[in-house]
Each structure stands twice: as structure tokens, then as C-alpha cells.
Amino acid sequence: MKLLVTGGAGYIGSVMTAQLLEAGHEVTVFDNVSKGHVQAVPDGARFIEGNLLNEALLNQVLGTGFDGVLHFAALSLVGESVQQPERYYRNLKRYRFSRRQFLARRIPMEDLSWRSTR
């Protein structure tokens, strides 16, 4: 399958990307590397640096066609979330509603995987 992994430069996303590649899938990682690291993206995955809120770039990426999306992009530092709860709330709310609606128009919901460590 041709898969898009958002947040694939983070810990969980990069591990999933490695497992998908080992299983023979074609994987593209989309990440803004605000918390992840480009070096965490496994060899064999295509890497695109970008923010999910950049609708033009996301349109371009999704326009190449995917069989599914695994969504791991998130702010996830516990200490930071306690110090800046409003930032985490705004970020989660923006991504949860706008991105889900945006992605759902292009890829059937049964092919989306939404995960959270919270």
C-alpha cells in the first residue's frame, strides 16, 4: 500500500514507519519536525517537511494519491503541556477538526488511523 504517515519524524511515527517499510509498504512521512527529527525517519521513506495547517502543501501531497493515512502528528511533551495548556488545547482543536474534515474529503474514513498518547 502507498501510505502517508503524519508525525513520522517523531518517536511513535518513526517506529510505525519502519514497521510499514519492513512489511513492504511505500511510505511518505509528512512532519514539521518541531518536536521530531529528520534523522528519525527510516531509510526508504520519502520525507516531506511541512505543517498540516499548510493547506496548499497538504493538497499537493495528498494529490499524489495514498491508500491510507496514519496520523501521529501532535504536540506531546507533558511538561510543556502543563506550562502551556492553552497552546496544546488550541493546537489539538485546530488539528482535530480542520484536518480530519480536510483529510476525510480525500481519503475514505475507514482508511484513516487516528491515534493519541493522551
N, C-alpha and C positions, 0 to 999 in steps of 0.2 A: 504494500500500500504506500501511497505518497502521503506523508503526514507532516503537519505543521505543529511544532512544539513551542508555545509561547513560554517565556521564562526558562528557556533551555540552557542558559548560561549560569543558572543557579544550581544549588546542590541537588534538589529533587528532580528538576527538569533535566539536568545533565545526566543523571543516573538513568532516568527513563529513556533519554535519547540513546544512550549507549546500549540499553537493552533492546530498543527498537531496531537499531542498526544491526546488532547481533542476530536478530530474528529475520533480517533480510529486507527491512523496510527502507524506503527512501525518505530521509528526514531533513526538514528545513527547520532551523532554530531561529526564532524571532525574539530578540531581547534588547532592552535598552541599557543593559549592563550597569544599572545604577546600584545594584547590590551583587550581581553575579560577576563572572569573569570570563572573558573570551577564551582563556586557556582551559576553562572547564568544558567547553564544547568539544565533544569527541571527534576525532578524525573521521572523516567520511560524511559528516553532516554539513549541509550548506548553512552558513551563518549570515543573518541579516540583522544589522544593528538598527533598531528603531523602537519607537514608543507606540503602544496600542492606541493612544489618543491621536496619532497622526493618521487621520482617515485616508488621506491621499496615498500614503505609502502602504498602508494596510490593504487598501483597494488593489493596488498594484500587485502586492504579494499574493493576495487571495485570488487575483485574476489568473494566476498561473495554474490554478486548479489543485485541489487537495481532496483526498478521500476521507480525511478526518483531521480534527484539531484536538490537541491535548493542551489545556490551558493551565499553566503553572505560574504565570506572571503575577507578582504581588509584592507588596512591601511586607516584610516578615520578621523584622527584628523586635523582639519582645521589649527590651529596654527602651528602644526608641518609640515604640507604640505607646508605652506608658507616659513618656515625656511629651509626646506629640500626638495625643489621641485624635485631635481634630484632623490632622493630616491623614492619618490612617483611615478614619471614617470617610472623609471626602474622597480619597483615592479608591477605597473599596466601593463606595456608592457609584462613582463615575464609571468604573470598570464593570461592575456587576450589571448595571442597567444598560448603559450605552453600548458596551462591547458585546454583550450577549445578544442584544437585538441586532447589532450590526453583523455579527458572525452568523447568526441564525438565518439571515436572508440569503447567505451564500452557501452554507453547508447545512444539510439536514440535522436537526437537533439530536437524532439518535446517533450521529457520528461525532458529537461533541463530548468531551470529558472535562467536567468542572471539578477541580479539587482545591481544597484549602487545608492548611495546617491549623486553622483556628476552629 
